[in-house]
């Protein structure tokens, strides 16, 4: 382990380590900033073959469940090497993400020690403290059955969400689904409205369906994802689920419906 042998005080028989291109790690983490405020922590649940993140925002409006399949990541050369031990690591999110960004496209070794996490390349090292909380409990991912599902172009969704209106629903995004699965995204209402028509999806109810969600959350997520297509699932007055996959990881984001004023 040439990149990590020089880190002092590390017991490599107990530490977890992976080598990855820094910008690829950033692409995985960046969308999570959409629901995490400044100075909040992120918790990584590490096993021998996965790294999982499950968290919700302080307002319980949004929740993220993300998982890296280590074997798949190595096979696809997204991670060049990994030695993982069962552990839980809690670190301040903005410090960790911003530190990764400083390494650009460099290959880095990320090492999880007993009380700190290291990011090291051939040109430098960043050390960040870990935090512990005995009462921390992993949030339970809600199991919901959603009748509507469709794949959506991220650029089209960005275009539909990035609209300012004076309408009462200008701060909301409405999913409008017709009986045959044709659907659109709406911001605003009546004379002050933007509507973007999307590709036809599947509507199991075969009934007209409308549900409204906080537009600022949707915009922040869409601005940060690095994939061209996401899967949208929704139902009347139910959460919206946004899912996407990369070669080595999958991410699910759930947003609570917004109550119309």
Backbone as CSV, one residue per row, in Angstrom:
resi,resn,N_x,N_y,N_z,CA_x,CA_y,CA_z,C_x,C_y,C_z
1,UNK,0.841,-1.186,0.000,0.000,0.000,0.000,0.879,1.238,0.000
2,UNK,1.476,1.561,-1.111,2.448,2.640,-1.140,1.841,3.988,-0.787
3,UNK,0.562,4.229,-1.174,-0.038,5.528,-0.878,-0.354,5.692,0.600
4,UNK,-0.510,4.600,1.346,-0.979,4.722,2.715,0.024,4.273,3.761
5,UNK,1.122,3.669,3.372,2.081,3.168,4.354,2.671,4.283,5.207
6,UNK,2.680,5.509,4.696,3.308,6.606,5.420,2.365,7.272,6.410
7,UNK,1.093,6.887,6.450,0.165,7.504,7.392,0.480,7.013,8.792
8,UNK,0.801,7.910,9.701,1.203,7.482,11.051,-0.003,7.037,11.886
9,UNK,0.252,6.071,12.773,-0.754,5.675,13.747,-1.884,4.825,13.204
10,UNK,-1.747,4.282,11.997,-2.812,3.473,11.416,-2.513,1.996,11.634
11,UNK,-3.493,1.295,12.189,-3.409,-0.155,12.310,-4.147,-0.737,11.102
12,UNK,-3.378,-1.127,10.082,-3.997,-1.556,8.830,-4.751,-2.881,8.960
13,UNK,-4.541,-3.610,10.042,-5.315,-4.834,10.232,-6.755,-4.517,10.640
14,UNK,-7.001,-3.281,11.076,-8.341,-2.882,11.487,-8.942,-1.786,10.615
15,UNK,-8.117,-1.076,9.886,-8.588,0.057,9.085,-9.223,-0.414,7.788
16,UNK,-10.158,0.397,7.291,-10.718,0.183,5.956,-10.022,1.121,4.990
17,UNK,-9.878,0.667,3.738,-9.188,1.469,2.744,-9.784,1.202,1.373
18,UNK,-9.930,2.263,0.581,-10.239,2.073,-0.836,-9.492,3.112,-1.643
19,UNK,-9.172,2.734,-2.857,-8.509,3.637,-3.791,-9.473,3.957,-4.919
20,UNK,-9.607,5.227,-5.199,-10.604,5.663,-6.172,-10.151,6.994,-6.764
21,UNK,-10.644,7.301,-7.945,-10.409,8.611,-8.527,-11.286,9.604,-7.776
22,UNK,-10.711,10.679,-7.283,-11.415,11.573,-6.371,-12.703,12.137,-6.968
23,UNK,-12.675,12.502,-8.257,-13.877,13.099,-8.845,-15.022,12.093,-8.963
24,UNK,-14.717,10.805,-9.026,-15.778,9.801,-9.052,-16.445,9.684,-7.693
25,UNK,-15.660,9.798,-6.631,-16.242,9.813,-5.292,-17.103,11.054,-5.094
26,UNK,-16.663,12.168,-5.637,-17.441,13.409,-5.552,-18.778,13.253,-6.266
27,UNK,-18.788,12.632,-7.443,-20.031,12.444,-8.199,-21.049,11.627,-7.409
28,UNK,-20.564,10.657,-6.634,-21.452,9.854,-5.800,-22.035,10.683,-4.652
29,UNK,-21.228,11.531,-4.045,-21.634,12.254,-2.846,-22.351,13.572,-3.134
30,UNK,-22.039,14.233,-4.226,-22.523,15.594,-4.477,-24.040,15.751,-4.362
31,UNK,-24.869,14.850,-4.930,-26.323,15.045,-4.801,-26.817,15.060,-3.362
32,UNK,-26.067,14.475,-2.447,-26.490,14.445,-1.051,-26.439,15.825,-0.417
33,UNK,-25.635,16.712,-0.998,-25.566,18.076,-0.488,-26.896,18.797,-0.665
34,UNK,-27.735,18.312,-1.574,-29.032,18.939,-1.817,-29.938,18.876,-0.601
35,UNK,-29.747,17.874,0.271,-30.629,17.763,1.433,-29.901,17.977,2.747
36,UNK,-28.579,18.103,2.723,-27.815,18.301,3.954,-27.440,19.768,4.113
37,UNK,-27.722,20.321,5.265,-27.318,21.685,5.538,-25.853,21.771,5.922
38,UNK,-25.358,22.996,5.987,-23.963,23.214,6.352,-23.724,22.722,7.772
39,UNK,-22.563,22.137,7.993,-22.126,21.627,9.295,-22.858,20.361,9.739
40,UNK,-23.646,19.732,8.840,-24.278,18.468,9.198,-23.316,17.313,8.916
41,UNK,-23.574,16.191,9.573,-22.716,15.014,9.431,-23.310,14.020,8.447
42,UNK,-22.439,13.218,7.867,-22.863,12.090,7.047,-22.295,10.827,7.698
43,UNK,-23.081,9.763,7.674,-22.656,8.507,8.290,-22.529,7.432,7.220
44,UNK,-21.363,6.812,7.148,-21.109,5.715,6.220,-21.217,4.397,6.979
45,UNK,-22.032,3.479,6.474,-22.130,2.140,7.038,-21.298,1.226,6.144
46,UNK,-20.210,0.701,6.679,-19.230,-0.050,5.889,-19.312,-1.527,6.230
47,UNK,-19.392,-2.365,5.196,-19.263,-3.811,5.368,-18.149,-4.279,4.438
48,UNK,-17.921,-5.579,4.383,-16.818,-6.090,3.569,-17.041,-5.899,2.079
49,UNK,-18.298,-5.715,1.654,-18.560,-5.609,0.213,-19.425,-4.428,-0.196
50,UNK,-19.841,-3.593,0.765,-20.644,-2.422,0.419,-20.278,-1.232,1.295
51,UNK,-20.566,-0.052,0.764,-20.559,1.181,1.565,-21.927,1.817,1.359
52,UNK,-22.655,2.045,2.443,-24.026,2.544,2.340,-24.169,3.864,3.084
53,UNK,-24.995,4.737,2.511,-25.358,5.989,3.157,-26.880,6.059,3.190
54,UNK,-27.440,6.263,4.365,-28.882,6.468,4.476,-29.113,7.618,5.443
55,UNK,-29.776,8.665,4.960,-29.959,9.831,5.810,-31.175,10.627,5.365
56,UNK,-31.667,11.467,6.264,-32.767,12.372,5.928,-32.406,13.778,6.382
57,UNK,-33.079,14.748,5.804,-32.807,16.127,6.185,-33.492,16.434,7.517
58,UNK,-33.133,17.561,8.120,-33.648,17.905,9.445,-35.146,18.140,9.454
59,UNK,-35.711,18.506,8.305,-37.150,18.764,8.224,-37.954,17.516,7.879
60,UNK,-37.259,16.402,7.663,-37.905,15.131,7.275,-38.713,15.278,5.995
61,UNK,-38.234,16.135,5.087,-38.859,16.297,3.778,-38.223,15.352,2.765
62,UNK,-36.920,15.147,2.878,-36.189,14.352,1.894,-35.357,13.285,2.589
63,UNK,-35.156,12.181,1.883,-34.361,11.077,2.413,-33.582,10.448,1.272
64,UNK,-32.350,10.028,1.560,-31.483,9.414,0.551,-31.028,8.045,1.042
65,UNK,-31.053,7.089,0.130,-30.482,5.770,0.371,-29.537,5.475,-0.793
66,UNK,-28.247,5.345,-0.512,-27.254,5.150,-1.566,-26.308,4.032,-1.165
67,UNK,-25.893,3.242,-2.154,-25.038,2.094,-1.848,-24.025,1.860,-2.960
68,UNK,-22.792,1.640,-2.567,-21.722,1.283,-3.499,-21.483,-0.215,-3.399
69,UNK,-21.564,-0.901,-4.514,-21.232,-2.325,-4.595,-19.734,-2.421,-4.892
70,UNK,-18.954,-2.785,-3.893,-17.497,-2.740,-4.025,-16.986,-3.693,-5.109
71,UNK,-17.492,-4.920,-5.132,-17.043,-5.881,-6.148,-17.331,-5.357,-7.548
72,UNK,-18.534,-4.778,-7.741,-18.884,-4.237,-9.050,-18.014,-3.039,-9.387
73,UNK,-17.729,-2.222,-8.385,-16.885,-1.048,-8.612,-15.478,-1.439,-9.025
74,UNK,-14.945,-2.480,-8.417,-13.609,-2.964,-8.786,-13.639,-3.563,-10.192
75,UNK,-14.670,-4.349,-10.482,-14.787,-4.960,-11.808,-14.832,-3.895,-12.894
76,UNK,-15.557,-2.814,-12.644,-15.697,-1.740,-13.629,-14.591,-0.689,-13.519
77,UNK,-13.606,-0.963,-12.681,-12.449,-0.090,-12.499,-12.836,1.288,-11.978
78,UNK,-13.966,1.368,-11.270,-14.346,2.609,-10.594,-13.574,2.745,-9.285
79,UNK,-13.255,1.624,-8.690,-12.370,1.564,-7.523,-11.236,0.612,-7.874
80,UNK,-10.011,1.034,-7.647,-8.884,0.208,-8.075,-8.484,-0.821,-7.022
81,UNK,-8.850,-0.565,-5.756,-8.527,-1.531,-4.703,-9.369,-1.196,-3.489
82,UNK,-9.742,-2.211,-2.710,-10.541,-1.965,-1.517,-10.315,-3.070,-0.496
83,UNK,-10.121,-2.673,0.748,-10.063,-3.594,1.881,-10.963,-2.981,2.950
84,UNK,-12.127,-3.586,3.187,-13.115,-2.983,4.071,-13.380,-3.863,5.291
85,UNK,-13.577,-3.197,6.421,-13.946,-3.859,7.680,-15.301,-3.315,8.127
86,UNK,-16.105,-4.148,8.788,-17.405,-3.690,9.285,-17.209,-2.531,10.255
87,UNK,-17.820,-1.405,9.932,-17.646,-0.222,10.780,-18.688,0.831,10.419
88,UNK,-18.797,1.823,11.279,-19.647,2.990,11.035,-18.774,4.222,11.189
89,UNK,-18.801,5.090,10.187,-17.965,6.288,10.207,-18.841,7.516,10.018
90,UNK,-18.722,8.448,10.950,-19.516,9.686,10.892,-18.565,10.860,10.780
91,UNK,-18.736,11.651,9.725,-17.819,12.743,9.449,-18.628,13.948,8.989
92,UNK,-18.098,15.137,9.181,-18.819,16.317,8.717,-18.809,16.343,7.196
93,UNK,-19.991,16.416,6.634,-20.153,16.193,5.207,-19.442,17.236,4.356
94,UNK,-19.645,18.517,4.650,-19.062,19.542,3.787,-17.543,19.500,3.808
95,UNK,-16.943,19.185,4.966,-15.480,19.076,5.026,-14.985,17.910,4.168
96,UNK,-15.670,16.788,4.287,-15.237,15.602,3.549,-15.387,15.809,2.040
97,UNK,-16.536,16.319,1.613,-16.769,16.522,0.183,-15.817,17.575,-0.383
98,UNK,-15.664,18.686,0.304,-14.776,19.745,-0.187,-13.322,19.268,-0.230
99,UNK,-12.941,18.433,0.736,-11.580,17.897,0.721,-11.362,17.013,-0.500
100,UNK,-12.334,16.158,-0.812,-12.219,15.322,-2.006,-12.082,16.164,-3.269
101,UNK,-12.828,17.264,-3.332,-12.796,18.103,-4.530,-11.416,18.708,-4.771
102,UNK,-10.655,18.949,-3.707,-9.338,19.554,-3.896,-8.371,18.626,-4.617
103,UNK,-8.671,17.322,-4.649,-7.795,16.367,-5.319,-8.135,16.208,-6.801
104,UNK,-9.218,16.855,-7.273,-9.551,16.824,-8.694,-9.713,15.414,-9.232
105,UNK,-8.961,15.074,-10.266,-9.027,13.752,-10.892,-7.919,12.818,-10.403
106,UNK,-7.229,13.203,-9.339,-6.151,12.355,-8.822,-6.702,11.049,-8.246
107,UNK,-5.900,10.005,-8.321,-6.219,8.775,-7.612,-5.850,8.969,-6.141
108,UNK,-6.782,8.639,-5.255,-6.542,8.840,-3.834,-6.811,7.543,-3.080
109,UNK,-6.159,7.403,-1.949,-6.464,6.337,-1.004,-7.277,6.967,0.118
110,UNK,-8.489,6.453,0.341,-9.326,6.906,1.450,-9.228,5.851,2.544
111,UNK,-8.701,6.249,3.690,-8.427,5.303,4.773,-9.252,5.701,5.986
112,UNK,-10.015,4.736,6.500,-10.847,4.954,7.672,-10.133,4.413,8.898
113,UNK,-9.623,5.325,9.742,-8.945,4.929,10.960,-9.892,4.885,12.151
114,UNK,-9.326,4.793,13.345,-10.141,4.660,14.544,-10.909,5.933,14.854
115,UNK,-10.270,7.100,14.708,-10.922,8.344,15.085,-10.807,9.430,14.028
116,UNK,-10.342,9.061,12.853,-10.204,10.042,11.775,-10.214,9.323,10.433
117,UNK,-10.442,10.117,9.379,-10.438,9.587,8.023,-9.376,10.339,7.234
118,UNK,-8.652,9.603,6.394,-7.559,10.183,5.616,-7.890,10.110,4.132
119,UNK,-7.525,11.169,3.419,-7.566,11.160,1.954,-6.155,11.489,1.501
120,UNK,-5.527,10.582,0.753,-4.118,10.775,0.408,-3.863,10.428,-1.044
121,UNK,-3.099,11.284,-1.696,-2.614,11.011,-3.045,-1.096,11.069,-3.019
122,UNK,-0.483,10.996,-4.193,0.977,11.111,-4.259,1.453,12.518,-3.918
123,UNK,0.512,13.497,-3.910,0.904,14.892,-3.747,0.459,15.519,-2.432
124,UNK,-0.330,14.806,-1.650,-0.765,15.421,-0.405,-1.711,14.529,0.377
125,UNK,-2.048,14.998,1.586,-2.921,14.234,2.462,-3.853,15.187,3.193
126,UNK,-5.100,14.761,3.355,-6.083,15.504,4.155,-6.574,14.585,5.269
127,UNK,-6.590,15.098,6.495,-7.047,14.338,7.649,-8.260,15.038,8.249
128,UNK,-9.342,14.271,8.496,-10.592,14.841,8.993,-11.065,14.003,10.180
129,UNK,-11.467,14.635,11.279,-11.889,13.856,12.453,-13.225,13.162,12.235
130,UNK,-13.391,12.020,12.882,-14.670,11.317,12.914,-15.394,11.688,14.201
131,UNK,-16.726,11.577,14.139,-17.551,11.877,15.307,-18.351,10.638,15.680
132,UNK,-18.654,10.518,16.956,-19.372,9.347,17.437,-20.607,9.781,18.217
133,UNK,-21.658,8.998,18.080,-22.887,9.252,18.822,-23.507,7.909,19.190
134,UNK,-23.596,7.650,20.485,-24.109,6.361,20.921,-25.588,6.185,20.601
135,UNK,-26.320,7.291,20.455,-27.752,7.187,20.200,-28.102,7.251,18.717
136,UNK,-27.065,7.227,17.821,-27.363,7.289,16.394,-28.036,5.998,15.937
137,UNK,-29.130,6.153,15.199,-29.855,5.019,14.641,-30.048,5.257,13.151
138,UNK,-29.736,4.258,12.361,-29.907,4.398,10.916,-31.385,4.577,10.590
139,UNK,-31.747,5.630,9.833,-33.153,5.846,9.489,-33.715,4.669,8.684
140,UNK,-34.950,4.340,8.978,-35.605,3.260,8.255,-36.105,3.778,6.917
141,UNK,-35.791,3.036,5.852,-36.247,3.430,4.520,-37.716,3.019,4.366
142,UNK,-38.617,3.967,4.073,-40.043,3.631,3.990,-40.350,2.765,2.770
143,UNK,-41.126,1.740,2.981,-41.569,0.874,1.888,-42.918,1.378,1.403
144,UNK,-42.941,1.960,0.213,-44.183,2.516,-0.337,-44.451,1.898,-1.701
145,UNK,-45.716,1.741,-2.029,-46.124,1.237,-3.336,-46.625,2.413,-4.164
146,UNK,-45.909,2.719,-5.233,-46.211,3.887,-6.057,-46.701,3.428,-7.428
147,UNK,-47.852,3.932,-7.845,-48.531,3.418,-9.045,-47.933,3.930,-10.343
148,UNK,-47.305,5.107,-10.308,-46.762,5.688,-11.530,-45.251,5.569,-11.554
149,UNK,-44.694,5.213,-12.706,-43.250,5.110,-12.862,-42.867,5.483,-14.285
150,UNK,-41.772,6.230,-14.430,-41.296,6.628,-15.756,-39.827,6.997,-15.682
151,UNK,-39.127,6.857,-16.807,-37.761,7.340,-16.915,-37.803,8.753,-17.492
152,UNK,-36.977,9.630,-16.921,-37.018,11.037,-17.304,-35.623,11.543,-17.624
153,UNK,-35.542,12.375,-18.642,-34.297,13.032,-19.012,-33.997,14.134,-17.999
154,UNK,-32.817,14.110,-17.405,-32.459,15.073,-16.367,-32.470,16.497,-16.918
155,UNK,-32.007,16.699,-18.151,-32.006,18.048,-18.735,-33.418,18.581,-18.878
156,UNK,-34.351,17.733,-19.304,-35.742,18.159,-19.416,-36.319,18.514,-18.054
157,UNK,-35.977,17.720,-17.041,-36.476,18.010,-15.697,-35.886,19.306,-15.161
158,UNK,-34.610,19.553,-15.435,-34.009,20.815,-15.004,-34.714,21.997,-15.657
159,UNK,-34.988,21.846,-16.950,-35.668,22.924,-17.682,-37.064,23.169,-17.112
160,UNK,-37.745,22.087,-16.734,-39.086,22.243,-16.196,-39.108,22.838,-14.806
161,UNK,-38.066,22.558,-14.011,-38.055,23.028,-12.621,-37.521,24.442,-12.478
162,UNK,-36.641,24.861,-13.382,-35.949,26.147,-13.238,-36.789,27.289,-13.787
163,UNK,-37.961,27.508,-13.205,-38.889,28.545,-13.659,-39.358,29.339,-12.451
164,UNK,-39.360,30.674,-12.571,-39.896,31.529,-11.510,-41.285,32.005,-11.907
165,UNK,-42.227,31.878,-10.988,-43.578,32.382,-11.234,-44.065,33.104,-9.985
166,UNK,-45.090,33.944,-10.163,-45.729,34.615,-9.033,-46.915,33.832,-8.522
167,UNK,-47.128,32.660,-9.101,-48.264,31.838,-8.712,-48.120,31.334,-7.280
168,UNK,-49.258,31.018,-6.677,-49.257,30.445,-5.331,-48.436,29.171,-5.278
169,UNK,-48.377,28.426,-6.386,-47.622,27.177,-6.439,-46.287,27.356,-7.158
170,UNK,-45.770,28.569,-7.184,-44.498,28.798,-7.842,-43.328,28.145,-7.146
171,UNK,-43.483,27.831,-5.851,-42.403,27.164,-5.122,-42.585,25.651,-5.097
172,UNK,-43.488,25.167,-5.948,-43.790,23.732,-5.990,-43.599,23.175,-7.396
173,UNK,-43.436,21.880,-7.444,-43.395,21.165,-8.721,-44.476,20.087,-8.666
174,UNK,-45.348,20.101,-9.655,-46.459,19.156,-9.685,-46.231,18.098,-10.754
175,UNK,-46.381,16.851,-10.379,-46.372,15.746,-11.330,-47.822,15.488,-11.733
176,UNK,-48.115,15.640,-13.016,-49.471,15.454,-13.537,-49.467,14.253,-14.480
177,UNK,-50.158,13.187,-14.096,-50.151,11.938,-14.850,-51.555,11.657,-15.383
178,UNK,-51.636,11.404,-16.690,-52.928,11.062,-17.291,-53.168,9.552,-17.210
179,UNK,-54.386,9.165,-17.570,-54.787,7.769,-17.431,-53.874,6.811,-18.185
180,UNK,-53.364,7.243,-19.343,-52.549,6.358,-20.185,-51.057,6.403,-19.854
181,UNK,-50.671,7.127,-18.781,-49.271,7.214,-18.391,-48.543,8.412,-18.953
182,UNK,-49.173,9.182,-19.857,-48.565,10.428,-20.319,-48.480,11.385,-19.129
183,UNK,-47.348,12.066,-18.987,-47.191,12.913,-17.806,-46.400,14.175,-18.109
184,UNK,-46.526,15.116,-17.227,-45.819,16.384,-17.384,-45.421,16.909,-16.018
185,UNK,-44.476,17.850,-16.031,-44.037,18.557,-14.824,-44.536,19.981,-14.910
186,UNK,-45.160,20.472,-13.843,-45.783,21.792,-13.842,-45.233,22.619,-12.687
187,UNK,-44.870,23.866,-12.989,-44.539,24.856,-11.969,-45.528,26.001,-12.128
188,UNK,-46.161,26.414,-11.042,-47.159,27.472,-11.108,-48.538,26.919,-11.430
189,UNK,-49.453,27.819,-11.791,-50.817,27.419,-12.110,-51.513,28.523,-12.882
190,UNK,-52.614,28.175,-13.533,-53.481,29.101,-14.266,-52.691,29.882,-15.314
191,UNK,-52.721,31.213,-15.245,-52.098,32.030,-16.301,-50.593,32.168,-16.137
192,UNK,-50.055,31.812,-14.986,-48.617,31.938,-14.727,-48.064,30.548,-14.447
193,UNK,-47.757,29.808,-15.516,-47.434,28.388,-15.371,-46.429,27.955,-16.430
194,UNK,-45.576,27.007,-16.055,-44.684,26.339,-17.001,-44.976,24.851,-16.947
195,UNK,-45.120,24.222,-18.113,-45.386,22.791,-18.168,-44.451,22.154,-19.191
196,UNK,-43.767,21.088,-18.775,-42.868,20.357,-19.665,-43.410,18.942,-19.818
197,UNK,-43.621,18.524,-21.080,-44.177,17.205,-21.361,-43.053,16.174,-21.417
198,UNK,-43.248,15.056,-20.728,-42.237,14.023,-20.615,-42.670,12.779,-21.380
199,UNK,-41.727,11.822,-21.546,-42.053,10.565,-22.219,-43.059,9.768,-21.393
200,UNK,-43.874,8.979,-22.077,-44.938,8.226,-21.409,-44.355,7.187,-20.455
201,UNK,-44.970,7.084,-19.263,-44.577,6.094,-18.279,-45.679,5.069,-18.084
202,UNK,-45.682,4.423,-16.916,-46.664,3.397,-16.580,-47.530,3.881,-15.429
203,UNK,-48.853,3.896,-15.642,-49.808,4.288,-14.605,-50.697,3.095,-14.287
204,UNK,-50.388,2.400,-13.200,-51.120,1.186,-12.856,-52.572,1.449,-12.481
205,UNK,-52.877,2.648,-11.995,-54.249,2.944,-11.583,-55.159,3.228,-12.773
206,UNK,-54.559,3.653,-13.908,-55.315,4.069,-15.087,-56.316,5.175,-14.735
207,UNK,-55.931,6.000,-13.767,-56.730,7.155,-13.381,-55.852,8.396,-13.397
208,UNK,-56.451,9.566,-13.566,-55.709,10.822,-13.533,-55.101,11.021,-12.142
209,UNK,-53.868,11.482,-12.103,-53.135,11.573,-10.846,-52.318,12.869,-10.834
210,UNK,-52.414,13.613,-9.738,-51.593,14.812,-9.549,-51.038,14.822,-8.135
211,UNK,-49.759,15.163,-8.012,-49.150,15.283,-6.695,-48.065,16.354,-6.752
212,UNK,-47.897,17.081,-5.664,-47.044,18.261,-5.645,-45.904,18.098,-4.643
213,UNK,-44.702,18.613,-5.016,-43.488,18.429,-4.232,-42.709,19.743,-4.142
214,UNK,-41.829,19.881,-3.142,-41.060,21.127,-2.996,-40.065,21.311,-4.144
215,UNK,-40.227,22.379,-4.872,-39.422,22.598,-6.087,-37.949,22.821,-5.761
216,UNK,-37.647,23.498,-4.642,-36.246,23.800,-4.345,-35.440,22.521,-4.122
217,UNK,-36.031,21.522,-3.480,-35.341,20.247,-3.296,-35.091,19.575,-4.653
218,UNK,-36.116,19.547,-5.491,-35.980,18.905,-6.801,-34.886,19.579,-7.615
219,UNK,-34.878,20.905,-7.616,-33.878,21.642,-8.396,-32.465,21.369,-7.904
220,UNK,-32.266,21.366,-6.578,-30.938,21.123,-6.033,-30.442,19.718,-6.373
221,UNK,-31.319,18.739,-6.295,-30.931,17.365,-6.633,-30.559,17.279,-8.102
222,UNK,-31.418,17.811,-8.976,-31.176,17.722,-10.420,-29.908,18.465,-10.822
223,UNK,-29.603,19.543,-10.132,-28.414,20.328,-10.466,-27.131,19.558,-10.171
224,UNK,-27.214,18.602,-9.240,-26.007,17.933,-8.771,-25.805,16.520,-9.317
225,UNK,-26.859,15.876,-9.804,-26.675,14.503,-10.303,-25.860,14.528,-11.594
226,UNK,-25.069,13.473,-11.806,-24.166,13.401,-12.953,-24.599,12.353,-13.965
227,UNK,-25.851,11.933,-13.908,-26.356,10.925,-14.837,-27.365,11.587,-15.778
228,UNK,-27.555,11.044,-16.997,-28.479,11.670,-17.949,-29.947,11.351,-17.689
229,UNK,-30.233,10.232,-17.010,-31.609,9.764,-16.863,-31.868,9.297,-15.438
230,UNK,-33.046,9.615,-14.928,-33.467,9.133,-13.620,-34.842,8.491,-13.759
231,UNK,-35.152,7.605,-12.836,-36.474,7.000,-12.797,-37.306,7.715,-11.743
232,UNK,-38.496,8.153,-12.147,-39.407,8.858,-11.253,-40.589,7.951,-10.939
233,UNK,-40.920,7.818,-9.656,-42.094,7.065,-9.230,-42.912,7.958,-8.303
234,UNK,-44.240,7.918,-8.444,-45.087,8.804,-7.654,-46.489,8.222,-7.553
235,UNK,-47.291,8.862,-6.724,-48.699,8.510,-6.571,-49.401,9.711,-5.954
236,UNK,-50.701,9.731,-6.008,-51.466,10.859,-5.490,-51.240,11.010,-3.995
237,UNK,-50.784,12.218,-3.598,-50.543,12.544,-2.188,-49.583,11.569,-1.512
238,UNK,-48.661,11.019,-2.286,-47.651,10.095,-1.773,-46.262,10.651,-2.075
239,UNK,-45.216,10.128,-1.425,-43.861,10.589,-1.738,-43.486,10.330,-3.200
240,UNK,-42.573,11.148,-3.701,-41.971,10.914,-5.010,-40.611,10.278,-4.783
241,UNK,-40.303,9.258,-5.572,-39.007,8.603,-5.473,-38.237,8.822,-6.766
242,UNK,-36.999,9.271,-6.624,-36.106,9.478,-7.757,-34.955,8.487,-7.618
243,UNK,-34.718,7.676,-8.644,-33.685,6.646,-8.574,-32.752,6.746,-9.785
244,UNK,-31.486,6.505,-9.562,-30.560,6.422,-10.684,-29.404,5.496,-10.326
245,UNK,-28.773,4.986,-11.351,-27.675,4.030,-11.183,-26.474,4.465,-12.006
246,UNK,-25.326,4.201,-11.453,-24.070,4.290,-12.175,-23.539,2.870,-12.235
247,UNK,-22.396,2.657,-12.838,-21.877,1.294,-12.987,-21.596,0.628,-11.649
248,UNK,-21.310,1.412,-10.630,-20.874,0.823,-9.365,-21.773,1.161,-8.185
249,UNK,-22.736,2.054,-8.356,-23.559,2.433,-7.216,-24.979,2.763,-7.663
250,UNK,-25.892,2.766,-6.695,-27.267,3.172,-6.949,-27.698,4.146,-5.860
251,UNK,-28.578,5.058,-6.240,-29.048,6.100,-5.331,-30.557,6.211,-5.444
252,UNK,-31.243,6.252,-4.310,-32.677,6.514,-4.266,-32.913,7.726,-3.374
253,UNK,-33.720,8.655,-3.860,-34.053,9.872,-3.108,-35.576,9.946,-3.016
254,UNK,-36.075,10.135,-1.806,-37.523,10.203,-1.604,-37.885,11.579,-1.068
255,UNK,-38.921,12.202,-1.666,-39.392,13.515,-1.245,-40.836,13.413,-0.779
256,UNK,-41.114,14.012,0.372,-42.478,14.036,0.882,-43.336,14.959,0.020
257,UNK,-44.629,14.654,-0.131,-45.508,15.536,-0.905,-45.723,16.853,-0.162
258,UNK,-45.994,17.896,-0.918,-46.245,19.202,-0.323,-47.743,19.456,-0.262
259,UNK,-48.197,19.982,0.830,-49.615,20.266,0.992,-49.911,21.611,0.323
260,UNK,-50.899,21.617,-0.559,-51.279,22.852,-1.246,-51.913,23.818,-0.281
261,UNK,-51.450,25.072,-0.320,-52.017,26.092,0.581,-53.419,26.465,0.149
